[in-house]
Amino acid sequence: MLRASSNRGPSLSPLKCPNVVKFIIVALILFTISCIVDDELIDCGNGALGEFETSDIEPRLLSVKRIRRKSSKRRRKKYSTRIHKKPPNRIHKQSFRRKHRHDDEDKKINDEHFQITKPVMYTFFEPVGEGACCGMGKQEHHDLLAVWKKSWEDKGWETGILTKKDAQKHPKFEEYDEKLVQLLGGLRNDDYNRRCFWRWLAMVQVGGGWMSDYDTFPLELDAKLGERLADEEPTFKSYCYIAPCLVHASASEWDRVIHLMMDSLPNEPKEDEFISDMNVFGRLGHSGIVEDLWTVKTLTIPRYEYTIEDDGSLLVDCNAYANKLAVHLCHHSIHMAVAENVFPLTLAVDNDTKEALRRRAEAATVLMGDYNEQCTVSVG
């Protein structure tokens, strides 16, 4: 007996229809993506995918593409706002981001470059023995250096403190220092005066420029004026009378003058002869050929310029400091100020120059404060 054939057609079971399974999986993936695009949770309902027709899925795909483009634009806009520049072409995008990634670091580099381009005022300090010298203890020398540093930096300068290590880099250091030892050995302040010669060699090694004693403080010599004066002429220029308390020169000029000074020294020591770089420098300056050696412009003043008011208070003599680059508060100026009762500190014992020398840093701080308050004109 023949069995009746079934005409129900092929089975529509999803397991036996791979194309249907693929379609359902793709639709589920696309539908899920459309629900979470742009971090917006869409209420997709609890219905089965079978409740949606193909015509319902295709508009959602278009919607997903539009949302993606919108989101991409928003990201580009955010990136553009962060770097304040128009977004680059796709081909240059990676290099553009790499170039502008470290804006803060670039600013830091620019700031450092600005600091480097500021003029530098150098001084030289190398402690003698345990640091006590010239009427001052170790700490008192460091205090004076700190006042010197602050005073010049307040005028817009960078500052540099040179030492024996800088001088030793000069090829003539050993030869010159051996000669100085022979000439100065046993003389008063021989170690101190050797160091005064070393500073010339140190200035050669740092490339020349400005140097001042660390008891010399700026009046009208700010950084801008310093740059203008440095550009006027390339020769060695001293702005102090005899003492090299404020000097500008190129490295070759510093080198030329220290050679002249050392060549002018005797080969053998002379009894009771006092040798210092100041004396040698001054002697060459008075030799009658100073114009051929260097330019001397006395634009510093070595005095505490105060006037005594009726009530006994001190008032800065601004006229005395007018048109002066700096004030040199040397040992002699301390003695003169004490003798004339214009030393700006109250001493425990009247006319005690030893105490006054120990308190040079305090006195310099007071004078510079009084000068800036009474004599300078603020702009703005």
C-alpha positions in Angstrom: 0.0 0.0 0.0 1.3 3.3 -1.0 1.8 6.0 1.7 0.4 9.3 1.0 3.1 11.8 0.2 3.4 14.9 2.2 3.0 18.2 0.3 3.8 20.5 3.3 6.9 21.7 1.5 10.4 22.3 3.0 10.7 22.8 6.7 11.0 26.4 7.9 12.9 25.5 11.1 15.6 28.1 11.7 18.1 25.3 12.5 17.6 23.9 9.0 17.7 27.3 7.3 21.2 28.8 7.7 20.2 32.0 5.7 17.5 32.7 8.2 19.8 32.3 11.1 22.4 34.6 9.6 19.7 37.2 8.9 18.5 37.0 12.5 22.0 37.3 14.0 22.8 40.3 11.8 19.5 42.0 12.6 20.1 41.5 16.3 23.6 43.0 16.1 22.4 46.0 14.2 19.5 46.5 16.4 21.6 46.3 19.6 24.1 48.9 18.1 21.3 51.2 17.3 20.1 51.0 20.9 23.4 52.1 22.5 24.8 54.6 19.9 26.2 57.8 21.4 25.8 56.5 25.0 22.0 57.0 24.7 20.0 54.1 26.1 17.0 53.5 23.8 14.0 51.6 25.1 13.9 48.8 22.6 11.1 46.9 24.3 10.9 43.2 25.1 9.5 42.0 21.8 11.1 39.4 19.7 12.9 40.4 16.5 10.3 38.5 14.6 7.8 41.3 15.4 9.8 43.7 13.2 9.6 43.6 9.4 12.6 44.3 7.1 11.1 47.7 6.4 11.5 48.5 10.1 15.2 47.5 10.3 16.5 49.4 7.2 15.5 52.9 8.5 17.3 52.0 11.8 20.4 51.2 9.9 20.3 54.6 8.2 19.7 56.2 11.6 22.8 54.5 13.0 24.9 55.9 10.1 23.6 59.4 10.7 24.3 59.1 14.4 27.8 57.9 13.8 28.6 60.8 11.5 27.1 63.2 14.1 29.2 61.7 16.8 32.3 61.8 14.7 31.7 65.5 14.0 31.3 66.2 17.7 34.6 64.5 18.5 36.4 66.5 15.9 34.9 69.7 17.2 36.0 68.8 20.7 39.5 68.1 19.4 39.5 71.4 17.5 38.5 73.4 20.6 41.2 71.8 22.7 44.1 72.9 20.4 42.4 76.0 19.0 43.2 75.1 15.4 41.2 73.9 12.4 41.3 70.0 12.3 43.8 68.9 9.7 43.3 66.7 6.7 43.1 63.0 7.5 46.5 62.3 5.9 48.3 64.7 8.3 46.1 64.0 11.4 48.7 61.8 13.2 51.6 64.2 12.7 49.4 67.1 13.7 48.3 65.5 16.9 51.9 64.6 17.7 53.0 68.2 17.1 50.4 69.8 19.3 50.2 67.1 22.0 52.5 68.8 24.5 51.3 72.4 24.6 52.3 72.8 28.2 55.8 71.4 27.5 56.2 73.8 24.6 55.3 76.7 26.8 57.8 75.6 29.4 60.5 75.4 26.7 59.7 78.8 25.5 59.9 80.2 29.0 63.3 78.6 29.5 64.4 80.1 26.2 63.3 83.5 27.3 65.3 83.1 30.5 68.4 82.0 28.6 68.2 85.1 26.3 68.1 87.5 29.2 71.5 89.1 29.8 73.6 87.6 32.6 75.4 89.5 35.3 78.2 87.4 36.7 80.2 87.7 39.8 83.0 85.6 41.3 83.1 84.0 44.7 85.6 81.4 46.1 85.8 81.2 49.9 89.2 81.8 51.4 90.1 79.1 53.9 87.1 78.5 56.2 85.2 81.3 54.5 86.1 84.2 56.8 87.9 87.1 55.0 88.0 90.8 54.8 86.1 91.6 58.0 83.3 89.1 57.3 82.5 85.5 58.3 81.5 82.8 55.9 77.7 83.3 56.5 78.1 87.1 56.1 79.7 86.6 52.6 76.8 84.3 51.6 74.3 86.9 52.9 75.9 89.6 50.8 75.9 87.3 47.7 72.1 86.7 48.3 71.5 90.5 48.3 73.6 90.9 45.2 71.7 88.2 43.4 68.2 89.5 44.3 69.1 93.1 43.4 70.2 92.3 39.9 67.4 89.9 39.3 64.9 92.5 40.4 66.3 94.6 37.5 65.6 91.8 35.0 69.0 90.1 34.9 69.9 86.5 35.1 72.8 86.1 37.6 75.7 83.7 37.7 78.2 83.0 40.4 81.6 81.8 39.1 84.1 79.8 41.1 87.6 78.4 41.0 86.3 75.5 38.9 85.4 77.9 36.1 88.8 79.6 36.2 90.7 76.3 36.2 89.3 75.6 32.7 91.4 78.4 31.3 94.6 77.0 29.6 96.8 79.5 31.4 95.4 79.0 34.9 98.2 76.8 36.2 100.9 79.1 34.8 99.4 82.3 36.0 98.5 80.9 39.4 102.0 79.6 40.0 103.3 83.1 39.2 100.9 84.7 41.6 101.9 82.3 44.3 105.5 83.3 43.9 104.7 87.0 43.9 102.0 87.0 46.6 103.4 84.3 48.9 103.6 85.6 52.4 102.1 89.0 51.5 98.9 90.4 53.1 95.7 88.8 51.8 97.6 86.7 49.3 94.9 84.0 49.0 92.2 86.7 48.6 94.1 88.6 45.9 94.9 85.4 43.9 91.2 84.8 43.7 90.7 88.3 42.3 92.9 87.4 39.3 91.0 84.1 38.9 87.8 85.8 38.1 89.2 87.2 34.9 90.1 83.7 33.7 86.6 82.5 34.7 85.0 85.2 32.6 86.9 84.1 29.5 85.7 80.5 30.0 82.0 81.5 30.2 82.2 83.4 27.0 82.7 86.9 28.4 79.9 89.4 29.1 79.0 91.4 32.2 80.7 91.0 35.6 80.4 93.0 38.8 81.8 92.6 42.3 79.2 91.1 44.7 79.2 94.4 46.6 78.1 96.3 43.5 74.3 96.9 43.1 72.3 98.2 40.2 70.9 101.7 40.1 69.8 102.5 36.5 71.5 99.5 34.9 68.5 97.2 34.2 68.7 94.3 31.7 67.5 96.4 28.7 70.1 99.1 29.3 72.7 96.4 29.8 71.9 94.9 26.4 72.2 98.3 24.7 75.5 99.1 26.3 76.9 95.7 25.4 76.1 96.3 21.7 77.7 99.8 21.6 81.3 98.7 21.0 83.2 95.4 21.2 86.1 96.7 23.3 86.7 96.1 27.0 84.6 98.5 29.0 85.0 99.3 32.6 82.4 101.5 34.4 84.3 101.9 37.6 87.3 104.1 38.4 90.4 101.9 38.9 88.6 99.0 40.6 87.0 96.6 38.1 83.7 96.5 39.9 81.5 96.6 36.8 82.9 95.5 33.5 81.6 94.3 30.1 83.8 92.6 27.4 83.8 89.8 25.0 85.7 86.6 25.9 88.6 87.6 23.7 88.8 91.1 25.3 88.7 89.6 28.8 91.5 87.3 27.7 93.5 90.1 26.1 93.4 92.3 29.2 94.3 89.5 31.7 97.3 88.8 29.6 98.3 92.5 29.7 97.9 92.5 33.5 99.9 89.3 34.0 102.7 90.4 31.6 103.0 93.7 33.6 103.8 91.9 36.8 107.4 91.6 37.9 109.1 88.2 37.7 110.4 88.4 41.2 108.5 89.5 44.3 109.4 92.9 45.7 109.6 93.6 49.4 106.4 95.2 50.8 104.8 95.4 47.4 101.0 95.1 47.4 99.7 93.2 44.4 96.1 93.0 43.5 94.1 92.9 40.3 92.8 96.4 41.2 96.3 97.9 41.5 97.5 96.3 38.3 94.3 97.3 36.5 94.6 100.9 37.8 98.3 101.1 37.0 97.7 100.1 33.4 94.8 102.6 33.3 97.1 105.4 34.4 99.9 104.4 32.0 98.8 107.0 29.5 97.8 104.5 26.8 94.4 103.7 28.3 92.6 104.6 25.2 94.4 101.8 23.3 93.7 99.3 26.1 90.0 99.7 27.0 87.2 102.2 27.5 86.7 103.6 31.0 83.5 105.3 31.8 83.0 106.2 35.5 79.3 105.5 35.8 79.3 103.9 39.2 79.5 105.6 42.6 81.3 104.1 45.6 79.4 105.8 48.4 76.3 105.7 50.7 74.7 108.9 49.5 72.4 110.0 52.3 71.5 113.4 53.7 70.8 113.9 57.3 67.4 115.5 58.0 66.7 117.8 60.9 65.1 115.0 62.9 68.2 112.9 62.4 66.7 110.6 59.8 68.4 109.7 56.6 67.1 110.6 53.1 68.7 109.3 49.9 70.5 111.9 47.8 68.8 111.0 44.5 70.8 113.7 42.7 74.0 112.0 43.6 72.8 108.7 42.2 71.2 110.2 39.0 72.6 108.8 35.8 74.7 106.2 37.6 74.6 102.6 36.6 75.4 101.1 39.9 76.7 101.7 43.4 79.9 100.0 44.7 79.6 99.5 48.4 83.2 98.5 49.0 85.2 98.5 52.2 86.1 102.1 51.8 82.5 103.2 51.4 81.7 101.5 54.7 84.4 103.4 56.5 83.3 106.7 54.9 79.6 106.1 55.8 80.4 105.3 59.4 82.7 108.4 59.7 80.0 110.7 58.1 77.2 109.2 60.2 75.2 108.1 57.2 75.6 104.3 57.6 71.9 103.2 57.4 72.0 100.8 60.4 72.2 101.6 64.1 75.4 100.2 65.4 75.8 98.8 68.9 78.9 101.0 69.3 79.2 104.3 67.5 81.8 104.4 64.7 82.3 100.6 65.0 83.5 99.8 61.5 84.1 96.2 62.3 80.4 95.7 63.1 79.5 97.7 60.0 81.6 95.4 57.8 80.0 92.4 59.3 76.5 93.9 58.5 77.2 94.9 54.9 74.4 92.7 53.5 71.9 94.4 55.8 73.1 97.9 55.0 73.0 97.1 51.2 69.4 95.9 51.6 68.4 99.1 53.3 70.1 101.3 50.8 68.6 99.5 47.8 65.1 99.6 49.4 65.5 103.4 50.1 66.7 104.1 46.6 63.9 102.2 44.9 61.3 103.9 47.2 62.6 107.4 47.0 64.4 107.8 43.7 62.9 105.5 41.1 59.8 106.5 39.1 57.2 103.7 38.8 55.6 103.4 35.4 51.8 102.8 35.2 
